Amino acid sequence: MTKWTPKHEAPEPLEGPVVATVTGGTILWFVLFVAQLPFYGWFSDHGHLWWLWTCLAGGGLGLIGVWYVRGRDAAIKRHAAARATESAHGEESR
């Protein structure tokens, strides 16, 4: 088992515009769903109807993802504000 032990520490996760990325991806899934709707009959005839439902599922799961990352982003901002307030009160008492 030792050959699978990491030899260095993992890097810190990168933070970026997570809410915008997930929102953009969700919009893209819904756009793909709507763009494929006119071809419903063709997809059905050729056994590719799952493409349509995959796009709809991606959009639906994306909505859950948007809700999650917005809550996460708000929690990170609340934590940063509380930490800033705590450090400001600590400097005042000196």
N, C-alpha and C positions, 0 to 999 in steps of 0.2 A: 504493500500500500504506500510505501514511502515515495515511490516514483511519481505519484499523483499529488504529492504535497507541494503547494506553491513555494517557490524559492524567493519570492519577493511579495511585498504587500500590494494589494489591489489599489489602483489609483482612485482618487475621490471621484464621485459621479459628476458629470458635467451638467450644469444647469443652463437652460436656454429658455426660449419662449415656448414653454410646454403647452400652455393654454391655446396659443395661436396655432401651434402645430397640430394638436388634436382637433381643434375646431376646423382647420383647413382640411384635414383628412376626412372628417365626418361630412363636410360639405361635398367633398369629392365623391364619396361613396353614394350620397343621395343624388348627385348629378349623374353619375354613371347609371344608377337605377332608373331615373327618369329618361335618360337618353336611350335605354334599352327597351323601355315599355312599348314603343311602336313596333318592335320586332318580336313581340311576344309569340306570335304564331310561328315564326321561323325557328326561334329557340325551342319551342315545344316540338315542332316537327323533327328537328335534328337532335333531340335529346340533350340540349344545352340549357334547359330552363333553370338549372341550378345557378347559372351565371347571374340571372336576374335576382334570385333570392339571396345569393351571396352578397350582392351589392346592398340589398335592403337590410340584411343582417349586419353588415359592416356599418351602415348608417345608424342603425338602432344601438349597436354596441358603442359606436362613437358618441352617441348622446350620453350614455352612461359614463364614458370616458371624460367628456367635457364636464359633466357634473363633478366627477371625482377630482380632476386636476384643478378645477376652480376652487373647490374646497381646500385642496392641498396648498394651493398658492395663497389663499387667504390665511390659512393656518401658519404658513411660513412667515408671512408679513406680520401677523399678530405676534408671533414669537420674536421677530426682529425688533418690533416696536417695544415690546415688554422688556427685552434685553437693553435697548437704548435708554428707556426710562429708568431702569434699574441702575445702569451705569451713571446716568445723570444725577440720580439721587445720591449715589455713592460719592461722587465728586463734590457735591454740595456740602456733605457732612465733614469734609476735610478742613 
